[in-house]
Amino acid sequence: MKNEKIVLAYSGGLDTSVIVKWLQEKYGYKIVAVTADVGQGNTELEGLEEKAIKTGASEIYVEDIREELVTDYIFPMVQSGAVYEGKYLLGTAIARPVIGKKLVEIAEKVGASAVAHGATGKGNDQVRFEFAVKALNPHLKIIAPWREWEFKSRSDCINYACDKNIPIPVTAEKPYSIDRNLWHISFEGGILEDPAREPDKDMFRLTCDPQDAPDEPESLSISFDRGIPYALNGEKFGPLELVLELNDIAGRHGIGRIDLVENRLLGMKSRGIYETPGGTILTFAHRELEQYTLDRETYHYKETVALKYAELIYYGLWFTPLREALDGFIRTTQETVTGTIDLKLYKGNITVKGRTSPYTLYNPDMATFEADELFDQKDAQGFINLYGLPLTIKGLMNKKKELNYQEVAKS
């Protein structure tokens, strides 16, 4: 494969900076670096082109895919209600399929024969990237240096980078891994691998400490059209702008922090610290609106679908027939998820102030504890008798067995 073009998912971080040099030295590949702008911020993107070329890449593509990420991936995820293991809002996982899609597009454009990534052999991202490549262009080879090179740890990579004069944003004194996009930021590894250790207060970047948040609550209304958010406090926003604005609002109130020991796809547990400020509010508000507008059976079944949808995203199975099929179900459920949720934000907490929707199934005349003409309370007796019939039959059988035991005991 000498002199063949290899497309590398390039972040400019420790792993991918080392990979450029390592692939070049070991195999002589022509490295085409691809950086997907998913909202990691100007600090990470600044000077990336120069750094990639200086490290050994033959060319670099920096692609802004933020709008696509929000519209085609994040918003469908919000509609689904997907939350992994009850806490994780899938910030890293949801960005991987769109990055994988971009890698394939660039590989086809430049005539590359393979794609490479810096995901480790223990993590989830190797699966997410490679499943995307396999689904979209199975003819491309996949190179995963962490599964074949001599380095055993990130400390080894740091030492290699120092030996080769490769500039890296990580030091041996503070080696935890950071992944950031417009939906969240995650911190893993290094000093965080001790689950008993509390994260350093200065580690967080998107949210203030809830204790330091304003002493006065802030009111916020979010409007949805068929499950898609489109306005904040009555002002319309584009998809990307809405998420960014929510990040600012939630961040100053310390909303969106979680500390999770999660089950990775490969079977081991890992500890991650996540900040998802705007996403936490959106997920909360969307759920409240669904409870207000969906019938009981649909809402309960959709909770089951949400669990499966979260697994599909976490496991890297975005480009699958099952995910597409579930999208069909989800889109149908969202036809009436239109309305506005009024919230109160205060020191890391979100509470509901009010709900409005033209499709609400809440009928105050039916739900009232006062006198009404719509509900005949006598009807409840027949319902209870029929719905509880299996319990009545089982109870009668138990009583009959009891009597039989007593007769046998007497004899």
C-alpha positions in Angstrom: 0.0 0.0 0.0 3.0 2.3 -0.2 2.2 5.7 -1.6 -1.6 5.0 -1.5 -3.8 7.7 -0.1 -5.3 7.1 3.3 -8.0 9.4 4.7 -7.5 10.0 8.4 -10.2 11.3 10.9 -8.0 14.0 12.2 -8.6 16.1 15.3 -5.1 17.4 16.0 -5.2 15.8 19.4 -2.7 13.4 20.9 -3.8 10.2 19.1 -4.3 11.5 15.6 -1.2 13.7 15.7 0.9 10.7 16.5 -0.9 8.6 13.9 0.0 10.9 11.0 3.7 10.5 11.7 3.4 6.8 12.6 1.6 5.8 9.4 4.0 7.8 7.3 7.1 6.3 8.9 5.9 2.8 9.1 4.1 2.4 5.7 4.8 5.5 3.6 1.2 6.3 3.2 0.0 9.6 1.8 -2.1 10.9 4.6 -5.2 13.0 3.7 -6.4 14.5 7.0 -10.1 15.2 7.4 -11.4 17.3 10.3 -15.1 17.5 10.8 -16.2 20.8 12.4 -18.9 19.5 14.7 -18.7 22.5 17.0 -15.6 21.7 18.9 -14.7 25.4 18.9 -12.2 27.7 17.3 -9.5 26.8 19.8 -9.3 23.3 18.5 -9.7 24.2 14.9 -7.2 27.1 14.8 -4.0 26.4 13.0 -5.1 22.8 12.3 -4.2 22.9 8.6 -0.6 24.1 9.3 -0.2 21.5 12.1 -1.4 18.6 10.0 0.9 19.5 7.1 3.8 20.1 9.4 3.2 16.7 11.1 3.3 14.9 7.7 -0.2 15.0 6.1 -0.2 15.7 2.3 -3.4 17.6 2.5 -6.3 18.4 4.9 -10.0 19.0 4.5 -11.8 20.9 7.3 -15.5 20.4 6.7 -18.2 22.3 8.6 -21.0 19.7 9.2 -22.6 21.4 12.2 -25.9 22.1 10.5 -26.2 18.6 9.2 -25.3 17.2 12.6 -28.2 19.1 14.2 -30.8 18.7 11.5 -30.3 15.1 10.4 -28.9 13.4 13.6 -29.5 15.4 16.8 -33.1 16.5 16.2 -34.2 13.0 15.2 -32.5 11.7 18.3 -34.5 14.3 20.4 -37.7 13.2 18.7 -36.9 9.6 19.6 -36.3 10.4 23.3 -33.1 8.3 23.3 -31.1 8.5 26.5 -28.5 5.8 27.1 -28.7 4.1 30.5 -31.0 6.8 31.9 -28.4 9.6 31.9 -26.1 9.8 28.8 -27.5 12.1 26.1 -25.2 10.5 23.5 -23.2 13.6 22.6 -20.1 11.7 21.3 -22.0 8.8 19.9 -24.4 10.9 17.7 -21.6 12.8 16.0 -19.8 9.6 14.9 -22.1 8.5 12.0 -22.0 11.9 10.3 -18.2 12.1 10.7 -18.0 8.6 9.3 -20.2 9.7 6.4 -17.8 12.6 5.7 -14.8 10.4 5.8 -16.3 8.1 3.1 -17.2 11.1 0.9 -13.7 12.6 1.1 -12.1 9.1 0.5 -14.2 8.7 -2.6 -13.4 12.3 -3.7 -9.6 11.9 -3.4 -9.4 8.3 -4.6 -8.2 6.9 -1.2 -8.1 3.2 -0.7 -8.6 3.3 3.1 -9.7 5.3 6.0 -8.0 5.5 9.4 -9.0 6.6 12.9 -7.5 7.2 16.3 -10.1 5.2 18.4 -8.6 2.8 20.8 -9.3 -1.0 20.9 -11.1 -0.7 24.1 -13.6 2.0 23.2 -16.9 2.5 21.4 -15.7 4.9 18.7 -13.8 2.3 16.7 -17.1 0.4 16.2 -19.0 3.6 15.4 -16.5 4.8 12.7 -16.0 1.4 11.2 -19.7 0.5 11.0 -20.4 3.8 9.2 -17.6 3.0 6.6 -18.8 -0.6 6.2 -22.4 0.6 5.6 -21.5 3.4 3.2 -18.6 2.0 1.3 -17.5 -1.5 2.2 -14.7 -1.5 -0.4 -12.7 0.9 1.7 -10.0 -0.7 3.9 -10.0 0.4 7.6 -6.8 1.1 9.5 -6.9 1.3 13.3 -3.4 2.0 14.6 -4.3 1.4 18.2 -5.0 -2.2 17.3 -1.6 -2.8 15.7 1.1 -0.4 16.9 3.6 -0.9 19.7 2.2 1.8 22.0 0.3 0.4 25.0 -1.0 3.6 26.6 -1.5 7.3 26.0 1.7 7.9 28.0 3.6 6.0 25.3 2.0 8.3 22.7 3.0 11.3 24.7 6.6 10.1 24.8 6.6 9.4 21.1 5.2 12.8 20.3 7.9 14.4 22.4 10.6 12.4 20.6 9.3 13.4 17.2 8.6 17.1 18.2 4.9 16.7 17.6 2.9 19.4 19.3 0.1 18.0 21.5 -2.6 19.5 23.7 -2.1 16.8 26.4 0.5 16.4 29.1 1.4 13.5 31.4 0.3 15.5 34.4 -3.3 16.0 33.0 -3.9 13.2 30.5 -7.7 12.9 30.5 -9.3 12.7 27.1 -11.7 15.4 25.9 -14.3 15.2 23.2 -16.3 18.3 22.3 -19.0 19.1 19.8 -22.0 21.5 19.7 -24.1 19.1 21.7 -21.8 18.3 24.6 -18.3 17.8 26.0 -17.0 14.7 27.6 -14.0 14.0 29.9 -12.6 10.4 30.2 -9.5 8.6 31.2 -6.4 9.7 33.2 -7.2 11.1 36.6 -10.9 10.4 36.1 -10.4 6.6 36.0 -10.9 6.6 39.7 -14.7 6.6 40.2 -14.2 7.7 43.8 -12.5 10.9 42.7 -14.6 14.0 42.3 -13.9 16.0 39.1 -11.8 19.1 39.5 -14.0 22.2 39.6 -12.0 23.9 36.9 -12.4 21.0 34.4 -15.9 22.0 33.3 -16.1 24.3 30.2 -19.8 24.6 29.1 -21.5 24.9 32.5 -20.9 26.9 35.6 -20.9 25.2 39.0 -24.6 25.1 40.1 -23.6 26.7 43.4 -22.2 29.7 41.5 -25.3 30.0 39.2 -27.5 33.1 39.5 -29.6 33.3 42.6 -32.6 34.3 40.6 -34.4 31.7 38.4 -34.8 32.3 34.7 -37.9 31.6 32.7 -37.7 30.0 29.3 -40.2 28.8 26.8 -39.4 26.3 24.0 -41.8 25.8 21.1 -41.9 22.6 19.0 -43.5 21.7 15.7 -44.0 18.0 15.3 -41.3 17.3 17.8 -38.7 19.7 16.3 -37.8 22.8 18.4 -38.0 26.0 16.5 -38.4 28.9 18.9 -37.1 30.2 22.3 -39.3 32.7 24.2 -41.3 33.2 21.0 -38.3 34.0 18.9 -37.6 31.7 16.0 -34.1 30.2 15.5 -32.5 28.0 12.9 -31.6 24.5 14.2 -27.9 25.2 14.8 -28.5 28.7 16.4 -31.2 27.3 18.6 -28.9 24.6 20.1 -26.0 27.1 20.6 -28.4 29.6 22.3 -29.7 26.9 24.6 -26.2 25.9 25.5 -25.5 29.5 26.7 -28.7 29.8 28.6 -28.4 26.4 30.3 -24.7 26.7 30.9 -25.0 29.8 33.0 -27.5 28.0 35.3 -25.2 25.0 35.7 -27.6 22.6 33.9 -26.5 19.5 32.1 -23.7 17.9 34.1 -23.6 14.1 34.7 -21.1 11.7 36.1 -21.7 8.2 34.8 -20.1 4.8 35.0 -21.5 3.3 31.8 -21.5 0.0 30.1 -19.4 0.1 26.9 -20.3 -1.9 23.9 -17.2 -4.2 24.4 -18.5 -5.2 27.8 -16.3 -3.2 30.2 -17.5 -0.3 32.4 -16.0 3.2 32.0 -16.4 6.4 33.8 -17.3 9.6 31.9 -18.1 13.1 32.9 -20.4 14.9 30.5 -21.7 18.4 30.0 -24.8 18.6 27.8 -26.5 21.9 28.7 -28.8 22.8 25.9 -29.5 19.1 25.2 -30.6 18.5 28.7 -33.2 21.2 28.4 -34.4 20.1 25.0 -34.7 16.5 26.0 -36.6 17.5 29.2 -39.0 19.8 27.3 -39.7 17.4 24.5 -40.6 14.7 27.0 -43.0 17.0 28.8 -44.7 17.9 25.5 -45.1 14.2 24.6 -46.7 13.4 27.9 -49.1 16.2 27.2 -50.0 15.2 23.6 -49.5 11.4 23.2 -52.1 8.8 24.2 -51.0 6.4 26.9 -50.3 3.3 24.8 -48.3 5.2 22.2 -46.3 7.0 24.9 -45.5 3.9 26.8 -44.5 1.9 23.7 -42.4 4.8 22.6 -40.4 4.6 25.8 -39.4 1.1 24.8 -38.4 2.4 21.3 -36.4 5.2 22.9 -34.3 2.6 24.8 -33.6 0.7 21.6 -32.9 3.8 19.7 -30.3 4.9 22.3 -28.6 1.5 22.0 -28.5 1.8 18.2 -26.8 5.2 18.5 -24.4 4.1 21.3 -23.5 0.9 19.4 -22.8 2.6 16.2 -25.8 1.2 14.3 -27.1 4.4 12.8 -26.9 3.3 9.2 -29.1 0.2 9.7 -32.5 -0.9 8.5 -33.8 -1.0 12.1 -32.9 2.6 12.8 -34.6 3.7 9.6 -37.7 1.6 10.5 -37.9 3.1 14.0 -37.6 6.5 12.4 -40.8 5.8 10.6 -42.6 5.0 13.8 -41.1 8.0 15.6 -42.1 10.4 12.8 -45.7 9.2 13.1 -45.8 9.7 16.8 -44.5 13.3 16.4 -47.4 14.5 14.2 -49.1 15.9 17.3 -46.1 16.8 19.3 -46.6 20.6 18.7 -46.8 23.2 21.3 -44.8 25.2 23.9 -43.3 24.2 27.2 -42.6 26.9 29.8 -39.7 26.2 32.1 -37.9 27.6 35.1 -34.1 27.2 35.3 -32.4 27.5 38.7 -29.0 26.3 39.9 -28.8 23.1 37.9 -32.5 22.3 38.0 -35.3 22.5 35.4 -39.0 22.7 36.4 -42.1 23.1 34.4 -44.2 26.3 34.7 -46.8 25.5 32.0 -47.7 23.6 28.9 -49.8 24.6 25.8 -50.6 22.6 22.7 -53.5 22.5 20.2 -53.2 18.7 20.3 -53.3 18.1 24.0 -55.2 15.1 25.2 -55.6 16.6 28.6 -59.3 17.4 29.2 -59.9 19.4 32.3 -63.6 18.7 32.2 -62.9 15.0 32.3 -60.0 15.1 34.8 -61.6 17.4 37.3 -62.4 16.3 40.9 -65.4 18.6 40.8 -68.8 17.7 39.5 -68.9 17.0 35.8 -71.3 15.7 33.2 -68.8 13.7 31.0 -67.9 10.9 33.4 -70.3 8.7 35.2 -68.5 7.3 38.2 -70.8 4.3 38.3 -69.1 3.1 35.1 -65.9 2.5 37.0 -67.4 -0.4 38.8 -67.9 -2.4 35.6 -64.4 -1.5 34.5 -62.8 -2.6 37.7 -64.8 -5.9 37.7 -63.7 -6.8 34.2 -60.1 -5.5 34.4 -59.6 -7.3 37.7 -61.3 -10.5 36.6 -58.0 -12.5 36.3 -57.2 -11.4 39.9 -60.6 -12.6 41.1 -60.2 -16.0 39.4 -56.7 -16.4 40.9 -58.0 -15.4 44.3 -60.8 -17.9 44.1 -58.4 -20.7 43.2 -56.1 -19.8 46.1 -59.0 -19.8 48.5 -60.1 -23.2 47.2 -56.6 -24.6 47.6 -56.5 -23.2 51.1 -59.7 -25.0 52.1 -58.5 -28.2 50.6 -55.3 -28.0 52.7 -57.3 -27.4 55.8 -59.6 -30.4 55.1 -56.5 -32.6 54.5 -54.9 -31.3 57.7 -58.1 -32.1 59.8 -58.2 -35.7 58.4 
